[in-house]
Amino acid sequence: MKVLAFLQRHAAAVWLATLVLVALGIGSARRLPSAIYPEVEFPRIVVVARVGGAPPDLFLTTVTRPLEQALTSTLGVQRIRSKTIRGATEIALQFAPATDMWRALQLTDARIAEVRP
């Protein structure tokens, strides 16, 4: 009851404090950067290879396996998953969490270039 009586006696000060806090909140909200969340890089690279309409078993032996074998030796790779369908393969490379993904992408491109011919 004492708190309510205090607030009623000092109503002008309470309103002034409320308005000041609202103004400060609006001012700080306008100065916040637009991207308040950090940039996130997932340690994953997906390689997609397409070659015409080759049957899956032939595509698996001529394209998917050589790519998998070359990409296995890429620095930082923890897991490789591949999916082969008619005329295309998708190979997902999962890297260690602390891996520099720009470097990993360059290494992956280099491995693919070795196997491409």
N, C-alpha and C positions, 0 to 999 in steps of 0.2 A: 504493500500500500504506500510505503514511503517513496518508492521509485516513481509511481504514478503521480503522486503529489509533486515530486521534484520536476518531472517532465511538464506538468501543467504550469508550474510557476515559471519555468524557463522555456516556454514554447517557442519564443522568437529565436533563442540560441539553438534549439534543436532543429528548427527549420533551416536556419542558416548553415549549420553543420551538415545537414542532409544535402542541401543544394551544393555546397562546396565539394562534398564527396562525389556527387553525381557528375559535376563539372570535371573533376579530376579523372574520374573513370572514363568519361567520353574523350577527354584529351589524350589519355594514355592509349585508349583503344584505336585512335586515329594514327598514332605513331607506331603501332605494332607492325612488324614486317608481314607481308602477305603470306609468306610460307613459314608458318610457325612450327611446322614439323620438320625434322631433319630429313635430308635426302637419303633414301634407302636404296642400296644396291643389293639385290639378291645374288648369291653366289651360284648362278646357274646360266648356262649357255645352251641354246638349242640349235642344232645343225639340221637343216632340211636339205636333202638331195633328191632331185627329180630327174628321171631319164625316161622319156616316152612311156610306152605301155608294156614294159617288160614284165613277165610273170614274176610273182614274188620269190619263188625258189631260186631263179636265176639272178634276180636283183640282189637277193640276200648274199649269194656267194661272190658276185662280182663287185658290188658297191658297198653294202652294209658291213660285211666282215672286215674288208680292208680299212674302211673308215674307223670302225670300232678299235681295231688293233693299233692304228696310228694315234688315235685320240687317247687311248689308255695311258700312253707314256707322257701326256701333257702334265706339266708340273702343277700339283695341287688338286688333281682330280680325285674325288673320293668315290663317286658312283657314276656308272654309265647305264642308261636305259635306252633301248632302241625299239622302234615300232616300224615294221616294214609292211607296206601295202603295195598294190599293183602300181609299179612305176615310181614309187617314192619311198623314202625312209626318213624317219625323224629320230635323231639321236640327242638325248638330253644329258648334258654333263653337269654333275653336281660337284662344286668345289668346296674346299675347306672354308669356314666362315671368315678367316682373316686374310683370304687371298685377294691380291690386287686384281680386280676384274678387268681393268684395261690391259694389263700385261697378259692375263689369262686369255683374253680375246685375241691378242696378237699371236700368242703361242698356238692357239687353236687354229687360227687362219694359216699359220705356217705349216702345221701338221696336215691340214686339208690340202694345201698347195703341193705338198710332197706326194700325196696319194692321187691327186686329181688326174695325172696323165694315165 
